Amino acid sequence: MELERHYAAAAARLPGAFADHVARFFDGGGFPTARDEDWRHSTPEVLTRVGFEPFAAAPRTAGNGAGAAAALAGTAARFRFGPTELAAARSWVNGGSVPWPGPVAENRESLFRIGPLAGDAAVDSASEGAGAAWLRQPLDLMNRAFRHGGAEVRVPRGRDAGALLLFSARTPSAPRAQMLHPRFRIVLEPGSAATVVEVHAGDAGDGGWTNPTTEGRIGADARLDYLRVDLETGGIVHTGRSTFRLERGARLRSTVLALGAGISRSDASVVLAGEGAEADLNGLFLGLGQGVADQHTLAIHAAPRAVSRQLYKSVLADASCAIFDGKVVVAPGAVGTDASQANRNLLLSEEARVHTRPRLEILNDDVKCAHGAAIGRLDENALFYLRSRGLGRMDAREMLVAGFAGEVIRNLPSAAARELAESGLAAIRATGNWTA
Amino acid sequence: MSAGNGNLLEIEGLRVEVEGRQILRGLDLAIPVGTTHAVMGPNGSGKSTLAYVIAGREGYDITGGSIRFRGEDLADAAPEERARAGIFLAFQYPVEIPGVNNTYFLKAAVNEVRKHRDQPELDAMDFLALMRERVEALHFDPELIRRPVNEGFSGGEKKRNEILQMTLLEPTLAVLDETDSGLDIDALKVVAEGVNRMRSPERSFLVITHYQRLLDHIVPDRVHVLGEGRIVESGDRDLALRLEAEGYRRAGRATR
């Protein structure tokens, strides 16, 4: 009850009819608990220990210009984008827009149409025909109620727009734990192509909550390469989700990269709504310390002859924990479906843990589905093989770990992101106390 | 270079246990520098154990006797130390290593070994030139050097990759563990040519095989028969031909 009053009061300070959303949030059960099937291996109680405060509205945050720019420059430095790698970039600090400090290619900005989210996100999604599904997704509902920061991105028909960076950073919470709800919408018109790199970065100091939502539509024969990076530390609880709808012949490659040492929940969903659509859902978690990555996927095959491939991998050092809950749903009419799902986990310490649950729900006979999960330690045969060629024990281990993660890293859509992932591997190497 | 007696490898009274089972039971074997020795024997006689214990595999516990390489006892040497000192094992079952690029791996291994032999490390250009030359000599599919180590290779391709590694690492003692198994006759000839080209007065080979077929192509100086964990008979290459004709059962009776 206390939390309900807290969030109702917070919503009352926002413009618009947000009180209604917050009331519905608690009507629908409110925050998840460990008793929810969907959260049972995770630690959702971190979301209810305190009532998070929303960040101040955009104008005031933006007024704090110099501090915000400095905070952004600090985290942005971890990404070394080449001078022509990005066609456009947008960045936010604590939800307030701040210019991106890094390099951006000249004269390519106009390939994208980037603006504020049009209209009320809640109303828009209801009219999309998704019914009131978002009402049953409490954290998405909170995002709609408190959304702050974010953008709508549109790639016009037939255009190959190149790469766009969406960079959301936050500064340490003070004096109380704060929540941040950025929201992005990505629309690719038919026949267009783009790469979108979405980063959530920052240090909350003594805790905070980041709850971004990305929704998108990929038009017929359009191609989207989408990467979401969670780089948050300092006790931030990250709960992020993406949902893409693919039309006929559309292609999506979605990758979720979790490098933070905090608690990170991600939901990557795709609806293959058009015939022959194709989606890759990839994930990589490089776990350190007490880091938890709770990775969920959902691929809904609603049209014939669509393809979905899921590959989620985790490398776990220290006492980190990976959770994978992946699902493929094949509708009765989705004949000729080709779906695969793989979750592979490499344990480098005795304390590391993995929970994995690959699931298929198939409602017709004409499908090709494969799924599997593996949890293992470094292969002793492979270690001996490499050492018998002169490589030292530690070098051989590093080579095997890099090889394991490389399957995801080498397909990342940005050189800067690959470099960042390599630095994540270096951090794992630095733990050095591999017992496996 | 070698111990005073001219032996590159000297094994004396070697007893080895694997998971509590005694596999080698007092094995004696001396390989002079510059010679090629074959060890033959039936399945389960301890051939692969001999190969692994020379290469230093963990879990192969020496419970008696000794292995000396260039006069130095190997018992406490890690596999990588042996490799750097000049020992090479061509695996019977080469390991597939997903995600690790073959060229990257070979360059790292070659430079590690060169570093420890006081040779300058090769840069990318020099290494690729060396690699190209060795790949051509072995009729190795150049596509395979760009793939992950052994992943999806056929049996024959894996064995060629072993020999490719051997020609790049330039060991002084190469142990070939059933390198002929799984090879058709053309691949066998290519592999044998690769080995024969490397034979030199400074280098020794230990060829472990079940069949004498390989020894038609890699002609050994000495042939030893392994039975129940020790050498039961030794002779020149005619011994291999006799074993082929008579089988292993009669081997060693005369000497026992």
Interface residues (C-beta under 8 A of the other chain):
Chain A: D379 E380 N381 A382 F384 Y385 L386 R387 S388 R389 G390 L391 G392 R393 D395 A396 M399 L400 A402 G403 F404 A405 G406 E407
Chain B: A55 G56 R57 E58 A78 P79 E80 R82 A83 R84 F88 L89 F91 P94 V95 I97 P98 G99 V100 F105 A108 A109 E112 V113 H116 P148 Q165 L169
